[in-house]
Amino acid sequence: MRVPELSTLSIDVTNHIAKVALNRPGKANSMNAAMWDELEVCFKWLDSEPEVRVVILYGEGKHFCAGIDLAMFGDLANTDAAEAARRAEMLRQKILSLQGNLSAIEQCRKPVLAAIHYTCIGGGIDMIACCDMRYCTADAYFSIKEIDIGMTADVGTLQRLPYIIGDGQMRELAYTGRTVAADEALSLGLVNQVYQDREQMLAAVTEIASNIAAKSPLAVRGTKEMLLYSRDHSVQDSLNYMATWNAGMLSMSDVFATAEATAKGDVPGYDD
């Protein structure tokens, strides 16, 4: 297994669990141009690497993620196109590219668990909205900060968060940009659980990831596929796709391995 060498992220794979760290602690893990690109590279690699069954996304240093690096706004404003329509098209293509960088997290076939401590604002919200589950420390706080700098959040928060916390709650947070503390994040359903500190959180999230990694990888990947498809399609379309999926993807060897191990009191083993 050859792990990608990245400048803004670090990756460690142990016991089928990939721990991906946002690794710009001196910049509060703000998302510069390199990090946006490397997130896509990283999660496409995680998607394709058979050794990886579950991913934990966390931050090094004091903060989880302080959002987009403000230096990027200057880069976005500096274009060679003189005519307004061409500048607009170039900006649109850049925004679509940034959306794709983060969508790689959601499109990764392996479950992604976000472990959030202290700061999670702006682009950090876009990032965790792409994850399967979210966990945080008691000192964590969240804010859809874009409204406070005069822009509309444009890389996924407004599209994904209504399915996580509900439409009305999302609208309030998006319109006001107000800060949400950990206890409110839990009550809204933004996070699954709150832990006392970062060490306790990472230990607990690793235990959850280990539980998932012990399941049939094909069944876990199929479950994620169905959940995402059902979010974006009607119930009937989703039921039809489910039937088609299991008709072709149901692994009887995994089912029999589970039944046999259960009968013996053993832990079943699965191919990746």
GITATA-V809883 format. One record per residue. N is the residue number from 0. RES is the residue in one letter. SS is DSSP state (hx for helix, st for strand, lp for the rest). Layout:
N&RES&SS + N&RES&SS
This chain:
0&M&lp + 1&R&lp + 2&V&lp + 3&P&lp + 4&E&lp + 5&L&lp + 6&S&lp + 7&T&lp + 8&L&st + 9&S&st + 10&I&st + 11&D&st + 12&V&st + 13&T&st + 14&N&lp + 15&H&lp + 16&I&st + 17&A&st + 18&K&st + 19&V&st + 20&A&st + 21&L&st + 22&N&lp + 23&R&lp + 24&P&hx + 25&G&hx + 26&K&hx + 27&A&lp + 28&N&lp + 29&S&lp + 30&M&st + 31&N&lp + 32&A&hx + 33&A&hx + 34&M&hx + 35&W&hx + 36&D&hx + 37&E&hx + 38&L&hx + 39&E&hx + 40&V&hx + 41&C&hx + 42&F&hx + 43&K&hx + 44&W&hx + 45&L&hx + 46&D&hx + 47&S&hx + 48&E&lp + 49&P&lp + 50&E&lp + 51&V&lp + 52&R&lp + 53&V&st + 54&V&st + 55&I&st + 56&L&st + 57&Y&st + 58&G&st + 59&E&lp + 60&G&lp + 61&K&lp + 62&H&lp + 63&F&lp + 64&C&st + 65&A&lp + 66&G&lp + 67&I&st + 68&D&lp + 69&L&lp + 70&A&hx + 71&M&hx + 72&F&hx + 73&G&hx + 74&D&hx + 75&L&hx + 76&A&hx + 77&N&lp + 78&T&lp + 79&D&lp + 80&A&lp + 81&A&lp + 82&E&lp + 83&A&hx + 84&A&hx + 85&R&hx + 86&R&hx + 87&A&hx + 88&E&hx + 89&M&hx + 90&L&hx + 91&R&hx + 92&Q&hx + 93&K&hx + 94&I&hx + 95&L&hx + 96&S&hx + 97&L&hx + 98&Q&hx + 99&G&hx + 100&N&hx + 101&L&hx + 102&S&hx + 103&A&hx + 104&I&hx + 105&E&hx + 106&Q&hx + 107&C&lp + 108&R&lp + 109&K&lp + 110&P&st + 111&V&st + 112&L&st + 113&A&st + 114&A&st + 115&I&st + 116&H&lp + 117&Y&lp + 118&T&st + 119&C&st + 120&I&st + 121&G&lp + 122&G&hx + 123&G&hx + 124&I&hx + 125&D&hx + 126&M&hx + 127&I&hx + 128&A&hx + 129&C&lp + 130&C&lp + 131&D&lp + 132&M&st + 133&R&st + 134&Y&st + 135&C&st + 136&T&st + 137&A&lp + 138&D&lp + 139&A&lp + 140&Y&st + 141&F&st + 142&S&st + 143&I&lp + 144&K&hx + 145&E&hx + 146&I&hx + 147&D&hx + 148&I&hx + 149&G&lp + 150&M&lp + 151&T&lp + 152&A&lp + 153&D&lp + 154&V&lp + 155&G&lp + 156&T&hx + 157&L&hx + 158&Q&hx + 159&R&hx + 160&L&lp + 161&P&hx + 162&Y&hx + 163&I&hx + 164&I&hx + 165&G&lp + 166&D&hx + 167&G&hx + 168&Q&hx + 169&M&hx + 170&R&hx + 171&E&hx + 172&L&hx + 173&A&hx + 174&Y&hx + 175&T&hx + 176&G&lp + 177&R&lp + 178&T&lp + 179&V&st + 180&A&st + 181&A&hx + 182&D&hx + 183&E&hx + 184&A&hx + 185&L&hx + 186&S&hx + 187&L&hx + 188&G&lp + 189&L&lp + 190&V&lp + 191&N&lp + 192&Q&st + 193&V&st + 194&Y&st + 195&Q&lp + 196&D&lp + 197&R&hx + 198&E&hx + 199&Q&hx + 200&M&hx + 201&L&hx + 202&A&hx + 203&A&hx + 204&V&hx + 205&T&hx + 206&E&hx + 207&I&hx + 208&A&hx + 209&S&hx + 210&N&hx + 211&I&hx + 212&A&hx + 213&A&lp + 214&K&lp + 215&S&lp + 216&P&hx + 217&L&hx + 218&A&hx + 219&V&hx + 220&R&hx + 221&G&hx + 222&T&hx + 223&K&hx + 224&E&hx + 225&M&hx + 226&L&hx + 227&L&hx + 228&Y&hx + 229&S&hx + 230&R&hx + 231&D&hx + 232&H&lp + 233&S&lp + 234&V&hx + 235&Q&hx + 236&D&hx + 237&S&hx + 238&L&hx + 239&N&hx + 240&Y&hx + 241&M&hx + 242&A&hx + 243&T&hx + 244&W&hx + 245&N&hx + 246&A&hx + 247&G&hx + 248&M&hx + 249&L&lp + 250&S&lp + 251&M&hx + 252&S&hx + 253&D&hx + 254&V&hx + 255&F&hx + 256&A&hx + 257&T&hx + 258&A&hx + 259&E&hx + 260&A&hx + 261&T&hx + 262&A&hx + 263&K&hx + 264&G&lp + 265&D&lp + 266&V&lp + 267&P&lp + 268&G&lp + 269&Y&lp + 270&D&lp + 271&D&lp
